[in-house]
């Protein structure tokens, strides 16, 4: 739409309210308007990339240890090293520990214990698993795989 066509359209508007709405839309959709403020977009993208990369590295890095099974308090969970693999461990109130593969079944990022909700959460895409390894929030569709401790 050319400028003269826009002006004819604006002049044909009978009410001031309609005129203001058209004027606002012309500003919003103008190709010469400045781009929206990015805020802290580069910083946010850096943080997302860092979280995803950290999750992937923790899966393959055999030296990264959070805790030991004996160091987990009853009613809590954590990630422990078992051989070359990471295990998500939850200890019930009676002190009985149950373990699951710590790799999220969605894309393999290392899950982390969330002490507030008492769940294992994937930092990469937001999947959440109950303390029993059951998937309670996607995008993962499968539960955490149980392992022997």
Order of alpha helices (4+ residues) and beta strands (2+ residues): alpha-alpha-alpha-beta-beta-beta-beta-beta-beta-beta-beta
